[in-house]
Amino acid sequence: MNRLKLLREELNMSQEQAGTIIGVSSQAFGLYEKEKRDLSPEKIIKLAEYFGVSTDYLLREI
């Protein structure tokens, strides 16, 4: 499990809700969580700002 999924679940947020933050579908967000698709730098920044964490924290492996 990566940090993106942990942060989303801590807020009881669905993949659809999280995807809305960065303008992608729930399916695309699921691929980001499974690390089967890379996030663009812009999307990483949006998510880090939303969750109140650094980009380094968001990208670090658990």
Residue, then its C-alpha position, 0 to 999 in steps of 0.5 A: m500500500n502506498r502513502l496516497k492510498l493511506l492518506r485517502e483512506e484516513l479521510n474516508m475518501s473514495q477513489e472517485q472523490a480523490g480523483t476529482i481533486i486532480g481531474v481524473s476518473s476513479q479508475a485512473f486514481g486506482l492505477y496511481e494507487k497501485e503504481k501502475r501509472d505515474l502521476s504528473p508533477e502537477k498532480i503530485i503537487k495538487l495532492a500534496e497540497y490537498f492532503g497537507v503533506s510534502t511531495d517527498y512524503l507523498l512519493r516515499e515508499i512505505 
